[in-house]
């Protein structure tokens, strides 16, 4: 069995993941990146998307992250995210309702301010990613 690495995913509210894992694949700002034990150290920004990791038994788990940063060290990956949810904790009905609200706000954009439009687009992106992740689709 390959050497494990420590994965920590933290938001301002809670520790979402604190586990020893075999691999981590995250949505980097410049593209998806993968990490194994012994990886070269680096720091990078994360974009909205699904982070996946595999434990020693071969089980793959998913966490939807809303932007942040990842610090990769040879024996550890630390993710500081604005928000993060494990796949099994995402409420599909709530995500679909958020999608519909964001879509309606975008359709009414004629008199809306640019800030509201940007927030609605961001909300739409988050809800689509969460829905795709829970539905088993590629969240990218």
C-alpha positions as CSV (number, residue, x, y, z in Angstrom):
1,X,0.0,0.0,0.0
2,X,1.3,3.5,-0.9
3,X,2.1,6.0,1.8
4,X,-0.7,8.1,3.0
5,X,-1.1,11.9,3.3
6,X,-3.1,13.9,5.7
7,X,-6.0,15.8,4.1
8,X,-7.6,18.7,6.0
9,X,-10.4,20.8,4.5
10,X,-11.3,23.7,6.7
11,X,-13.9,26.5,6.3
12,X,-14.4,29.5,8.6
13,X,-17.2,27.5,10.3
14,X,-15.9,24.0,10.6
15,X,-13.4,21.2,9.8
16,X,-15.0,19.4,6.9
17,X,-12.4,16.7,6.4
18,X,-9.5,15.5,8.6
19,X,-8.4,12.1,7.3
20,X,-5.4,10.1,6.0
21,X,-5.8,9.5,2.3
22,X,-3.9,8.0,-0.6
23,X,-4.7,10.6,-3.3
24,X,-6.3,14.1,-3.6
25,X,-7.5,15.7,-6.8
26,X,-8.6,19.3,-6.5
27,X,-10.0,22.1,-8.8
28,X,-7.0,24.4,-9.0
29,X,-7.5,27.9,-10.4
30,X,-5.2,27.0,-13.4
31,X,-6.6,23.5,-13.7
32,X,-7.2,20.3,-11.8
33,X,-4.2,18.9,-9.9
34,X,-3.5,15.6,-8.2
35,X,-1.4,14.9,-5.1
36,X,0.2,11.7,-3.9
37,X,2.5,11.2,-0.9
38,X,5.9,12.9,-1.4
39,X,4.6,15.6,-3.7
40,X,6.6,18.7,-4.2
41,X,5.4,21.6,-2.0
42,X,3.3,24.4,-3.5
43,X,0.5,26.8,-2.7
44,X,-2.4,27.5,-5.1
45,X,-5.8,29.1,-5.4
46,X,-8.8,26.9,-5.8
47,X,-11.8,27.5,-8.0
48,X,-15.4,26.4,-7.4
49,X,-15.7,22.7,-8.0
50,X,-15.4,19.1,-6.7
51,X,-12.4,17.9,-4.8
52,X,-12.1,14.1,-4.6
53,X,-9.9,11.9,-2.5
54,X,-9.3,8.2,-2.2
55,X,-8.7,6.4,1.1
56,X,-6.5,3.3,1.6
57,X,-9.4,0.9,0.8
58,X,-10.0,2.5,-2.6
59,X,-13.2,4.4,-1.6
60,X,-13.5,7.7,-3.4
61,X,-15.1,10.6,-1.6
62,X,-16.1,14.0,-2.9
63,X,-16.3,17.5,-1.3
64,X,-17.7,20.5,-3.2
65,X,-15.5,23.5,-2.4
66,X,-16.4,27.2,-3.0
67,X,-13.0,28.7,-3.8
68,X,-10.1,29.1,-1.5
69,X,-6.5,27.9,-1.2
70,X,-4.6,24.6,-1.0
71,X,-1.2,24.1,0.5
72,X,0.5,21.0,-0.6
73,X,3.4,19.5,1.3
74,X,5.0,16.1,0.9
75,X,2.9,14.5,3.6
76,X,-0.1,16.8,3.9
77,X,-2.8,18.8,1.9
78,X,-4.5,21.6,3.7
79,X,-7.5,23.3,2.0
80,X,-8.8,26.6,3.3
81,X,-12.2,27.2,1.5
82,X,-14.9,29.8,1.8
83,X,-17.4,26.9,2.0
84,X,-17.2,23.1,1.6
85,X,-19.7,20.3,1.7
86,X,-19.3,16.6,1.6
87,X,-21.2,15.1,-1.3
88,X,-23.5,13.1,1.1
89,X,-24.4,16.3,3.0
90,X,-25.6,18.3,-0.1
91,X,-29.4,18.7,0.0
92,X,-30.4,18.2,-3.7
93,X,-33.8,19.9,-3.2
94,X,-32.1,23.0,-1.7
95,X,-29.5,23.1,-4.4
96,X,-32.2,22.9,-7.1
97,X,-34.2,25.7,-5.4
98,X,-31.1,27.9,-5.3
99,X,-30.6,27.2,-9.0
100,X,-34.1,28.3,-9.8
101,X,-33.7,31.5,-7.7
102,X,-30.4,32.4,-9.4
103,X,-31.9,31.7,-12.8
104,X,-34.8,34.0,-12.1
105,X,-32.5,36.8,-10.9
106,X,-30.5,36.5,-14.1
107,X,-33.6,36.7,-16.3
108,X,-34.6,39.9,-14.5
109,X,-31.2,41.5,-15.1
110,X,-32.6,44.5,-17.1
111,X,-32.8,46.8,-14.1
112,X,-30.4,45.0,-11.8
113,X,-27.1,46.3,-10.7
114,X,-23.9,44.6,-12.0
115,X,-23.1,43.4,-8.5
116,X,-26.5,41.6,-8.2
117,X,-25.9,40.1,-11.6
118,X,-22.4,38.8,-10.6
119,X,-23.8,37.4,-7.4
120,X,-26.6,35.6,-9.3
121,X,-24.1,34.1,-11.7
122,X,-22.0,32.9,-8.8
123,X,-25.0,31.4,-7.1
124,X,-26.0,29.7,-10.3
125,X,-22.5,28.2,-10.8
126,X,-22.5,26.9,-7.2
127,X,-25.9,25.3,-7.5
128,X,-25.1,23.7,-10.8
129,X,-21.9,22.2,-9.4
130,X,-23.6,20.9,-6.3
131,X,-26.5,19.4,-8.3
132,X,-24.1,17.7,-10.8
133,X,-21.9,16.3,-7.9
134,X,-24.9,14.8,-6.1
135,X,-26.3,13.5,-9.3
136,X,-23.1,11.6,-10.1
137,X,-22.1,13.8,-13.0
138,X,-18.8,15.4,-13.6
139,X,-19.1,18.7,-11.7
140,X,-16.6,20.5,-13.9
